[in-house]
Amino acid sequence: MAEAATARRSRLTPEREAELYTAVLDLLREVGYDALTMDAVATRTHSSKATLYRQWGGKAELVATAMRYMKPGSVADVDTGSLQSDLHALVTREDDCAMEQNTALMRGLAMAVHTNPDLLRAFKELIIEPELEEFGRVLQRAVDRGEVREDNPATGFVLHMLLGAFVTRALIDDLPPTQAFLTSYIDAVVLPALGVPTTT
């Protein structure tokens, strides 16, 4: 799916892609996934619906690709020399305002994923699997540096822990996730689970 979609979009300029993805995310915030239509995207972006289907295949792929675009760069590109600094750098790439908006968007999409197999498939292929691979590279560097034991069972759950922190902050504390909260969570939960000592 990902390779075919990339080939289809090769004729779009980066600026046009960015414009389309921004419009999709704005519409998602306004109406949610279920009420979002390709007609509405076509109108908002001054595109034809046929062009959108030709470029992305359908709503699920377009939305998942737009969500992937929203992410500030590759996780694996962050390489500060220590796992603690890597994880801190990852959670400070977005300011608190952007993080709150994007977390609310993710919560809404998480509900839609449970009832829409096409969206689930697109999310797994375009977001979840790449994220797992990228986190795997960050953790492998930590293993290679001797910070984390290779057989530590917590290495398979780092993304689960971080996503859990994003989602449950509002549920438990009635507060949005913030850089300070996530940094504290990493030091108190993630790094100890990985057997990594924290420094202040």
CORLIN-V770599 format. One record per backbone hydrogen bond with DSSP energy under -1.0 kcal/mol. CO is the residue of the C=O (numbers start at 1). NH is the residue of the N-H. Records with the same first field share a line. If there is no record, write none. Layout:
CO=NH, NH
//
This chain:
1=5
2=6
3=7
4=8
5=9
9=12
13=17
14=18
15=19
16=20
17=21
18=22
19=23
20=24
21=25
22=26
23=27
24=28
25=29
26=30
27=31
28=32
37=41
38=42
39=43
40=44
41=45
42=47
48=52
49=53
50=54
51=55
52=56
53=57
58=62
59=63
60=64
61=65
62=66
63=67
64=68
65=69
66=70
71=73
75=78
82=86
83=87
84=88
85=89
86=90
87=91
95=99
96=100
97=101
98=102
99=103
100=104
101=105
102=106
103=107
104=108
105=109
106=110
107=111
108=112
109=113
112=115
116=120
117=121
118=122
119=123
120=124
121=125
122=126
123=127, 128
124=129
127=131
128=132
129=133
130=134
131=135
132=136
133=137
134=138
135=139
136=140
137=141
138=142
139=143
140=144
141=145
142=147
143=146
149=152
152=155
153=156
154=157
157=161
158=162
159=163
160=164
161=165
162=166
163=167
164=168
165=169
168=172
169=173
170=174
178=182
179=183
180=184
181=185
182=186
183=187
184=188
185=189, 190
186=191
189=193
190=194
191=196
192=195
//
